[in-house]
Amino acid sequence: MKNEGDHIAQRYNKLDRIAGLGYQKYPHKFESTDTVDSLAEEYSSFSAEELEKLARKVKTAGRLISLRGHGKAGFGHLLSGGSKIQIYIRQDKVGPEKFELFQLLDVGDYIGVGGTLLRTRTGELTIFVEDLEFLAKALLPLPEKWHGLADVETRYRQRYLDLIANSGVREVFEKRSRIISEMRKYLESSGFIEVETPMMHVIPGGAAARPFITHHEALGMDLYLRIAPELHLKRLLIGGFDRVFEINRNFRNEGVSTQHNPEFTMVEFYQAYADFEDLMDLTEAMLQSILLSVNGGLTAEFRGNSLDFSSFRRFTMMEAIREFWRGGQPPSNDELFDPGFLKKSLLELDSVPGEGDGWGKMLAALFEEIAEDNLIQPTFITDFPLEISPLSKQKPSDPRFVDRFELFVGGLELANGFSELNDPEEQKKRFEAQLEERSKGDLEAHEMDEDYVEALRHGMPPAAGEGIGIDRLVMMLTNSSSIREVILFPHLRVPKEK
């Protein structure tokens, strides 16, 4: 106690005094007949006369977020379920012992109350307290009189305080829950089965990313936190599940930004006997269904733009480069197939190609520099170079490209999908090409997965697969500028000791 501030010491002292009145310091439960949010919703429109006639008895609980006393009476507000309601307590109504308990309460404490609903002279819906129960003491004060938590890092690091102090934060995560629920409903109604696959892999695969490494003591082997569930989900296609999906946690050992968190959530789904164009159609319909249910329309405000999901544009990667070319005559197809032209264009944009980058990587890099930030309205980009798509089927009309798409909204990549490669020998060649890239220093290149190649040799039907970033979708539908705003506990650096 010697190191605690006086106001904190006073709270500890009050807890002891409450116990001295015969109350448990930490009681086990409280039987409610109502919730604060249900009362606020159901009776918000009732007049004082209607409430007086109704004489509604209630019993509810919550956290005290305001408290003021006037002699032998007092007021406060209870917060629970994102709603608040006023309480009014008088000594002559509850008796001296209960009123003494009231006088030992602090803002932040949890209490249970029983009483009658009324509306005060100021028109506020109120519980006239007839019984009071102590449930928990807040031994530390809420931030800046509970309503002033503004420091961004404190908000993320102590999300529990953020949820108390900022009502809009709770709304974001309630909407996130609804978005995921609607996505699950849509996929299930379309014949997909939800599955769970391992989060620890012997070989990291399914994406180009650096993994996190862990160690299993009993097996005496290193394992990798999954960067994607793709290869396990495609094994299920081989096993006879024609439509599968997983709402999954992925882990990628990459930088942290407003768009990236090392631990994030995606949905991945795979459909047998379909190709990438079928999944583009499904994605349009699913996102429109989610927006109608969650937002009540097909538009969403995001970073100063009004996003319109009523229609989706489609460009090939080359078409997008030409569409958003900066100044001068847009390049011809022949120029975009010329590695020398691509390298020169990238250098003019202060983007230095990696040593050994081939035509495909440079084309993708030029697309990122020229077009990506301009893809505000929902836009599918197709025809990706083979070089950057080791798991996709080549286009029959031009084997330099693959049947792949990425969906961009608000200048961010939201989804990635393709017609799945199901030729085992071609897949093995692609893995070998990726190993060559790793030998050149590309730590994100795919490793060889012999077990997956063996699975393909048992036969996989033609299929298409897709992943959608749930965190980014929530960002767009809640107008959140940073991915940290839509992850309850984002990763942060360990704070420096003071």
C-alpha positions as CSV (number, residue, x, y, z in Angstrom):
1,M,0.0,0.0,0.0
2,K,2.9,2.4,0.6
3,N,3.5,2.8,-3.1
4,E,-0.2,3.4,-3.9
5,G,-1.6,7.0,-4.4
6,D,-3.9,8.3,-1.7
7,H,-7.0,8.0,-3.8
8,I,-6.2,4.3,-4.5
9,A,-5.5,3.7,-0.8
10,Q,-8.9,5.2,-0.1
11,R,-10.5,2.6,-2.4
12,Y,-8.8,-0.2,-0.6
13,N,-10.0,1.2,2.6
14,K,-13.6,1.5,1.3
15,L,-13.5,-2.2,0.3
16,D,-12.6,-3.1,3.8
17,R,-15.4,-1.0,5.2
18,I,-17.8,-2.6,2.8
19,A,-16.7,-6.0,4.1
20,G,-17.2,-4.7,7.6
21,L,-20.8,-4.0,6.8
22,G,-21.3,-7.7,6.2
23,Y,-20.9,-7.7,2.4
24,Q,-18.7,-10.2,0.5
25,K,-15.8,-8.4,-1.1
26,Y,-16.2,-10.5,-4.3
27,P,-19.7,-12.1,-4.4
28,H,-20.2,-15.0,-6.7
29,K,-23.3,-13.9,-8.7
30,F,-26.3,-11.6,-9.0
31,E,-29.7,-12.6,-10.2
32,S,-31.1,-10.1,-12.7
33,T,-34.5,-9.9,-14.2
34,D,-33.5,-7.3,-16.8
35,T,-30.5,-5.9,-18.6
36,V,-29.6,-2.3,-18.8
37,D,-29.7,-2.3,-22.6
38,S,-33.1,-4.0,-22.7
39,L,-34.5,-1.5,-20.3
40,A,-33.1,1.5,-22.2
41,E,-34.4,0.1,-25.5
42,E,-37.9,-1.0,-24.3
43,Y,-38.8,2.0,-22.2
44,S,-36.9,5.0,-23.8
45,S,-40.2,6.3,-25.3
46,F,-42.4,5.9,-22.2
47,S,-43.6,9.1,-20.6
48,A,-43.4,9.9,-16.9
49,E,-47.2,9.3,-16.6
50,E,-47.0,5.9,-18.5
51,L,-44.1,4.7,-16.3
52,E,-45.9,5.8,-13.1
53,K,-49.0,3.9,-14.2
54,L,-47.0,0.8,-15.2
55,A,-45.0,0.7,-11.9
56,R,-42.5,-1.6,-13.5
57,K,-40.3,-3.4,-11.0
58,V,-36.8,-4.2,-12.3
59,K,-33.6,-5.8,-11.1
60,T,-30.4,-5.2,-13.0
61,A,-26.6,-4.7,-12.7
62,G,-23.8,-2.8,-14.2
63,R,-20.7,-0.6,-13.7
64,L,-21.2,2.8,-12.1
65,I,-19.9,5.4,-14.5
66,S,-21.1,8.5,-12.6
67,L,-21.9,9.2,-9.0
68,R,-23.1,12.2,-7.1
69,G,-24.7,12.6,-3.7
70,H,-27.1,15.2,-2.2
71,G,-27.3,14.7,1.5
72,K,-29.5,11.7,2.1
73,A,-30.0,11.0,-1.6
74,G,-27.9,10.3,-4.6
75,F,-27.8,9.7,-8.4
76,G,-25.6,7.7,-10.6
77,H,-25.5,5.9,-14.0
78,L,-25.1,2.2,-14.6
79,L,-23.4,1.0,-17.8
80,S,-23.9,-2.5,-19.2
81,G,-24.2,-4.0,-22.7
82,G,-23.2,-0.7,-24.3
83,S,-26.2,1.2,-22.7
84,K,-26.6,3.2,-19.6
85,I,-29.5,4.1,-17.2
86,Q,-29.7,6.5,-14.3
87,I,-30.3,5.3,-10.7
88,Y,-31.8,7.4,-7.9
89,I,-31.3,6.3,-4.3
90,R,-32.7,7.7,-1.1
91,Q,-31.9,6.7,2.5
92,D,-35.5,6.6,3.6
93,K,-36.2,4.1,0.7
94,V,-33.3,1.7,1.1
95,G,-32.5,2.2,4.8
96,P,-29.4,3.4,6.6
97,E,-27.2,0.3,6.0
98,K,-27.8,0.2,2.2
99,F,-27.3,4.0,2.0
100,E,-24.0,3.7,3.9
101,L,-23.0,1.1,1.2
102,F,-23.9,3.6,-1.4
103,Q,-21.7,6.2,0.2
104,L,-18.7,3.8,0.0
105,L,-19.1,3.3,-3.7
106,D,-16.7,4.8,-6.4
107,V,-17.1,5.4,-10.1
108,G,-16.1,2.2,-11.7
109,D,-17.6,-0.1,-9.1
110,Y,-20.1,-2.9,-10.1
111,I,-23.4,-3.0,-8.3
112,G,-26.8,-4.6,-8.6
113,V,-30.0,-2.7,-8.0
114,G,-33.7,-3.4,-7.6
115,G,-36.4,-0.8,-7.9
116,T,-39.1,0.9,-10.0
117,L,-38.8,2.6,-13.3
118,L,-39.6,6.3,-13.4
119,R,-38.8,9.4,-15.3
120,T,-37.2,12.3,-13.4
121,R,-38.1,16.0,-13.8
122,T,-35.3,16.4,-16.3
123,G,-36.9,13.6,-18.3
124,E,-34.3,10.9,-17.8
125,L,-35.3,7.2,-17.6
126,T,-34.3,6.2,-14.0
127,I,-34.5,3.3,-11.6
128,F,-35.7,4.4,-8.2
129,V,-33.6,2.1,-6.1
130,E,-35.3,0.0,-3.4
131,D,-32.4,-2.5,-3.0
132,L,-28.7,-2.3,-3.5
133,E,-26.1,-5.0,-3.8
134,F,-22.3,-4.7,-3.9
135,L,-20.6,-6.8,-6.7
136,A,-17.0,-5.5,-7.2
137,K,-14.8,-2.6,-6.3
138,A,-12.8,-0.7,-9.0
139,L,-9.5,-0.4,-7.0
140,L,-8.0,1.7,-9.8
141,P,-9.9,4.7,-11.1
142,L,-11.2,4.8,-14.7
143,P,-9.2,6.9,-17.1
144,E,-9.7,10.7,-16.9
145,K,-13.2,10.5,-15.3
146,W,-14.0,7.5,-17.5
147,H,-14.9,9.5,-20.6
148,G,-11.5,10.9,-21.6
149,L,-9.3,8.1,-22.8
150,A,-7.8,9.5,-26.0
151,D,-4.1,8.3,-26.2
152,V,-4.1,5.8,-29.1
153,E,-1.5,3.4,-27.7
154,T,-3.1,3.3,-24.3
155,R,-6.4,2.5,-26.0
156,Y,-5.0,-0.4,-27.9
157,R,-2.8,-1.7,-25.0
158,Q,-5.6,-1.5,-22.5
159,R,-8.6,-2.2,-24.7
160,Y,-10.8,-3.0,-21.7
161,L,-10.5,0.7,-20.7
162,D,-11.1,1.8,-24.3
163,L,-14.4,-0.2,-24.4
164,I,-15.5,1.5,-21.2
165,A,-14.5,5.0,-22.2
166,N,-15.4,5.1,-25.9
167,S,-18.9,3.8,-26.8
168,G,-18.0,3.8,-30.5
169,V,-15.4,1.1,-30.0
170,R,-17.9,-1.4,-28.8
171,E,-20.1,-0.7,-31.9
172,V,-17.1,-1.5,-34.2
173,F,-16.7,-4.9,-32.6
174,E,-20.4,-5.6,-32.5
175,K,-20.5,-4.9,-36.2
176,R,-17.4,-7.1,-36.7
177,S,-19.3,-10.0,-35.1
178,R,-22.3,-9.4,-37.4
179,I,-20.1,-9.3,-40.5
180,I,-18.5,-12.7,-39.7
181,S,-21.9,-14.1,-38.8
182,E,-23.4,-13.0,-42.1
183,M,-20.4,-14.3,-44.0
184,R,-20.8,-17.7,-42.3
185,K,-24.5,-17.8,-43.1
186,Y,-24.0,-16.9,-46.7
187,L,-21.4,-19.6,-47.3
188,E,-23.4,-22.3,-45.5
189,S,-26.5,-21.4,-47.5
190,S,-24.4,-21.8,-50.6
191,G,-23.5,-25.4,-49.7
192,F,-20.1,-24.8,-48.0
193,I,-19.1,-26.8,-44.9
194,E,-17.1,-25.0,-42.2
195,V,-13.9,-26.9,-41.1
196,E,-10.9,-26.5,-38.9
197,T,-7.3,-27.2,-40.0
198,P,-4.0,-27.1,-38.1
199,M,-2.5,-23.9,-36.9
200,M,1.0,-25.4,-36.6
201,H,2.6,-26.7,-39.8
202,V,5.6,-28.8,-40.5
203,I,6.1,-26.8,-43.7
204,P,4.7,-23.3,-44.0
205,G,2.6,-23.0,-47.2
206,G,-0.3,-21.5,-49.0
207,A,1.1,-18.0,-49.3
208,A,4.3,-16.0,-49.8
209,A,5.2,-14.8,-46.3
210,R,7.8,-15.3,-43.6
211,P,6.5,-17.6,-40.9
212,F,6.9,-17.6,-37.1
213,I,8.8,-20.6,-35.8
214,T,8.0,-22.5,-32.6
215,H,9.2,-25.8,-31.1
216,H,7.4,-28.9,-30.0
217,E,9.4,-30.4,-27.1
218,A,7.8,-33.9,-27.1
219,L,8.3,-34.4,-30.8
220,G,11.7,-32.7,-30.8
221,M,10.9,-30.7,-33.9
222,D,10.4,-27.1,-35.1
223,L,6.9,-26.1,-36.3
224,Y,5.6,-23.0,-38.0
225,L,2.5,-21.0,-37.2
226,R,0.4,-21.1,-40.3
227,I,0.6,-18.4,-42.9
228,A,-2.5,-19.8,-44.6
229,P,-4.8,-22.8,-44.4
230,E,-4.8,-23.3,-48.2
231,L,-3.0,-26.5,-48.7
232,H,-4.9,-28.3,-45.9
233,L,-8.2,-27.1,-47.3
234,K,-7.3,-28.4,-50.8
235,R,-6.4,-31.7,-49.2
236,L,-10.1,-31.8,-48.2
237,L,-11.1,-31.3,-51.8
238,I,-9.1,-34.3,-52.6
239,G,-10.8,-36.2,-49.8
240,G,-14.3,-35.5,-51.2
241,F,-15.4,-32.2,-49.5
242,D,-16.6,-30.3,-52.6
243,R,-17.2,-27.0,-50.8
244,V,-15.3,-26.1,-47.6
245,F,-14.5,-22.9,-45.8
246,E,-12.5,-21.9,-42.7
247,I,-12.6,-18.6,-40.8
248,N,-9.0,-18.7,-39.7
249,R,-6.2,-17.0,-37.8
250,N,-3.0,-16.6,-39.8
251,F,0.4,-15.5,-38.6
252,R,3.0,-13.7,-40.8
253,N,6.3,-12.5,-39.6
254,E,6.0,-9.1,-41.3
255,G,6.0,-5.4,-40.5
256,V,3.3,-3.7,-38.6
257,S,1.3,-0.9,-40.3
258,T,-2.2,0.5,-40.5
259,Q,-2.9,-2.4,-42.9
260,H,-0.9,-5.2,-41.4
261,N,-0.9,-7.0,-38.0
262,P,1.3,-10.1,-37.5
263,E,-1.8,-12.1,-36.4
264,F,-4.9,-11.6,-38.5
265,T,-8.2,-13.2,-39.6
266,M,-9.3,-14.4,-43.0
267,V,-11.9,-16.6,-44.5
268,E,-10.7,-19.1,-47.1
269,F,-13.2,-21.1,-49.2
270,Y,-12.7,-23.7,-51.9
271,Q,-15.2,-24.9,-54.5
272,A,-14.8,-28.0,-56.6
273,Y,-15.8,-27.9,-60.3
274,A,-15.5,-24.1,-60.4
275,D,-13.0,-21.6,-61.7
276,F,-11.8,-18.2,-60.6
277,E,-14.6,-16.4,-62.5
278,D,-17.2,-18.3,-60.5
279,L,-15.7,-17.1,-57.3
280,M,-15.7,-13.5,-58.5
281,D,-19.4,-13.8,-59.0
282,L,-19.9,-15.4,-55.6
283,T,-17.8,-12.7,-53.9
284,E,-19.9,-9.9,-55.4
285,A,-23.1,-11.5,-54.3
286,M,-21.7,-12.4,-50.8
287,L,-20.4,-8.9,-50.1
288,Q,-23.6,-7.3,-51.3
289,S,-25.6,-9.6,-49.0
290,I,-23.3,-8.7,-46.0
291,L,-23.6,-5.0,-46.7
292,L,-27.4,-5.1,-47.0
293,S,-27.7,-7.0,-43.7
294,V,-25.1,-5.0,-41.7
295,N,-25.2,-1.5,-43.2
296,G,-28.7,-1.5,-44.6
297,G,-27.5,-0.6,-48.1
298,L,-24.7,-1.1,-50.6
299,T,-22.6,1.9,-49.7
300,A,-20.0,2.5,-47.0
301,E,-17.9,5.5,-46.1
302,F,-14.2,4.8,-45.8
303,R,-11.3,7.2,-45.6
304,G,-13.2,10.0,-47.1
305,N,-14.6,8.0,-50.0
306,S,-18.1,6.6,-50.5
307,L,-17.7,3.0,-51.5
308,D,-20.4,1.6,-53.8
309,F,-20.7,-2.1,-53.8
310,S,-23.7,-2.2,-56.2
311,S,-21.2,-2.9,-59.1
312,F,-17.7,-4.2,-59.4
313,R,-15.2,-3.2,-62.1
314,R,-12.9,-5.7,-63.7
315,F,-9.4,-5.0,-65.2
316,T,-6.5,-7.2,-66.2
317,M,-3.3,-6.1,-64.5
318,M,-2.0,-4.7,-67.8
319,E,-5.3,-2.8,-68.4
320,A,-5.1,-1.3,-64.9
321,I,-1.6,-0.1,-65.5
322,R,-2.7,1.6,-68.7
323,E,-5.9,3.0,-67.1
324,F,-4.0,4.8,-64.4
325,W,-0.8,5.6,-66.3
326,R,0.7,8.9,-65.1
327,G,1.2,11.4,-67.9
328,G,2.0,10.7,-71.5
329,Q,0.9,7.9,-73.7
330,P,0.0,4.7,-71.8
331,P,2.4,1.8,-72.7
332,S,1.4,-0.8,-75.3
333,N,1.2,-4.5,-74.6
334,D,4.5,-5.0,-76.3
335,E,6.2,-2.5,-73.9
336,L,4.6,-4.1,-70.9
337,F,6.0,-7.5,-72.0
338,D,9.5,-5.9,-72.3
339,P,11.6,-6.4,-69.0
340,G,13.8,-3.5,-70.0
341,F,10.8,-1.1,-70.2
342,L,9.4,-2.3,-66.9
343,K,12.8,-1.9,-65.1
344,K,13.2,1.6,-66.6
345,S,9.6,2.6,-65.5
346,L,10.2,1.3,-62.0
347,L,13.4,3.3,-61.6
348,E,11.7,6.4,-62.8
349,L,9.1,5.9,-60.0
350,D,12.0,5.4,-57.4
351,S,11.1,1.7,-57.1
352,V,14.2,-0.4,-57.4
353,P,13.6,-4.0,-58.7
354,G,15.1,-6.8,-56.7
355,E,18.2,-8.5,-58.0
356,G,17.1,-11.3,-60.3
357,D,13.5,-10.1,-60.5
358,G,11.9,-11.5,-63.7
359,W,9.3,-9.9,-66.0
360,G,6.4,-11.1,-63.9
361,K,7.6,-9.6,-60.6
362,M,8.4,-6.3,-62.3
363,L,5.0,-6.1,-63.9
364,A,3.3,-6.7,-60.5
365,A,5.6,-4.1,-58.9
366,L,4.6,-1.6,-61.6
367,F,1.0,-2.3,-61.1
368,E,1.4,-1.6,-57.3
369,E,3.1,1.7,-58.0
370,I,0.8,2.9,-60.8
371,A,-2.7,1.5,-60.1
372,E,-3.2,0.1,-56.6
373,D,-3.9,3.4,-54.7
374,N,-6.4,4.4,-57.4
375,L,-8.6,1.3,-56.9
376,I,-11.1,2.9,-54.6
377,Q,-14.4,1.5,-55.9
378,P,-14.6,-2.4,-55.8
379,T,-12.4,-3.7,-58.6
380,F,-11.3,-7.1,-59.6
381,I,-7.8,-7.3,-61.1
382,T,-7.1,-10.4,-63.2
383,D,-4.3,-12.0,-65.3
384,F,-1.5,-12.2,-62.8
385,P,2.0,-13.3,-64.0
386,L,2.9,-16.9,-63.5
387,E,6.1,-15.9,-61.7
388,I,4.2,-14.6,-58.6
389,S,1.4,-17.2,-58.5
390,P,2.9,-20.7,-57.7
391,L,-0.4,-22.3,-56.9
392,S,-2.6,-21.1,-59.7
393,K,-3.5,-22.6,-63.1
394,Q,-2.0,-21.1,-66.2
395,K,-4.3,-19.3,-68.6
396,P,-4.9,-21.6,-71.6
397,S,-4.7,-18.6,-74.0
398,D,-1.4,-17.3,-72.6
399,P,0.7,-19.4,-70.3
400,R,2.6,-16.3,-69.1
401,F,-0.4,-15.6,-66.9
402,V,-2.6,-17.5,-64.5
403,D,-6.3,-17.6,-63.8
404,R,-6.1,-15.4,-60.7
405,F,-7.8,-12.3,-59.3
406,E,-7.4,-9.9,-56.5
407,L,-10.2,-7.6,-55.3
408,F,-9.3,-4.1,-54.3
409,V,-11.5,-1.7,-52.4
410,G,-10.5,1.7,-50.9
411,G,-7.0,1.3,-52.3
412,L,-6.5,-2.0,-50.3
413,E,-6.3,-5.6,-51.4
414,L,-9.4,-7.3,-49.9
415,A,-9.4,-10.7,-51.5
416,N,-7.3,-13.1,-53.5
417,G,-8.5,-16.1,-55.5
418,F,-7.6,-18.3,-58.4
419,S,-8.3,-21.5,-60.3
420,E,-6.4,-24.1,-58.3
421,L,-3.5,-25.9,-59.9
422,N,-4.3,-29.6,-59.7
423,D,-1.5,-31.1,-61.9
424,P,0.9,-32.7,-59.4
425,E,3.9,-32.7,-61.7
426,E,3.4,-29.0,-62.6
427,Q,2.9,-28.2,-59.0
428,K,6.2,-29.9,-58.1
429,K,8.0,-27.8,-60.9
430,R,6.5,-24.6,-59.4
431,F,7.7,-25.6,-55.9
432,E,11.2,-26.2,-57.4
433,A,11.1,-22.8,-59.0
434,Q,10.2,-21.3,-55.7
435,L,13.1,-23.1,-54.0
436,E,15.4,-21.4,-56.6
437,E,14.0,-18.1,-55.5
438,R,14.7,-18.9,-51.9
439,S,18.3,-19.8,-52.7
440,K,18.6,-16.2,-54.1
441,G,17.5,-14.8,-50.8
442,D,13.7,-14.5,-51.2
443,L,12.6,-15.6,-47.7
444,E,8.9,-15.4,-48.6
445,A,9.2,-17.9,-51.5
446,H,7.2,-21.1,-51.1
447,E,9.0,-24.2,-49.7
448,M,8.7,-27.7,-51.2
449,D,5.8,-29.6,-49.8
450,E,6.2,-33.2,-51.0
451,D,3.2,-34.4,-49.0
452,Y,1.0,-32.0,-50.8
453,V,2.3,-33.1,-54.2
454,E,1.6,-36.7,-53.2
455,A,-1.9,-35.7,-52.2
456,L,-2.4,-34.2,-55.6
457,R,-1.3,-37.4,-57.2
458,H,-4.4,-39.0,-55.7
459,G,-6.5,-36.7,-57.8
460,M,-8.0,-33.3,-57.1
461,P,-11.0,-32.1,-59.1
462,P,-10.9,-28.8,-60.9
463,A,-11.5,-26.2,-58.3
464,A,-11.2,-22.5,-57.3
465,G,-10.2,-21.0,-54.0
466,E,-10.3,-17.6,-52.4
467,G,-9.2,-15.8,-49.2
468,I,-10.9,-12.6,-47.9
469,G,-9.2,-10.4,-45.3
470,I,-11.9,-10.0,-42.6
471,D,-10.0,-7.3,-40.7
472,R,-9.8,-5.2,-43.8
473,L,-13.5,-5.8,-44.6
474,V,-14.4,-4.6,-41.1
475,M,-12.2,-1.6,-41.6
476,M,-14.1,-0.6,-44.7
477,L,-17.6,-1.2,-43.2
478,T,-16.8,0.7,-40.0
479,N,-14.8,3.5,-41.5
480,S,-11.7,2.6,-39.4
481,S,-8.4,4.1,-40.6
482,S,-6.2,1.4,-39.1
483,I,-6.4,-2.3,-38.7
484,R,-5.6,-1.9,-35.0
485,E,-9.0,-0.2,-34.6
486,V,-10.8,-3.5,-35.6
487,I,-8.6,-6.0,-33.7
488,L,-9.4,-6.2,-30.0
489,F,-5.9,-6.8,-28.9
490,P,-3.4,-5.7,-31.6
491,H,0.3,-6.4,-31.3
492,L,2.4,-3.5,-29.9
493,R,6.0,-3.0,-28.9
494,V,6.7,-3.7,-25.3
495,P,6.6,-0.3,-23.6
496,K,9.9,1.2,-22.5
497,E,10.4,1.2,-18.7
498,K,10.2,4.6,-17.3
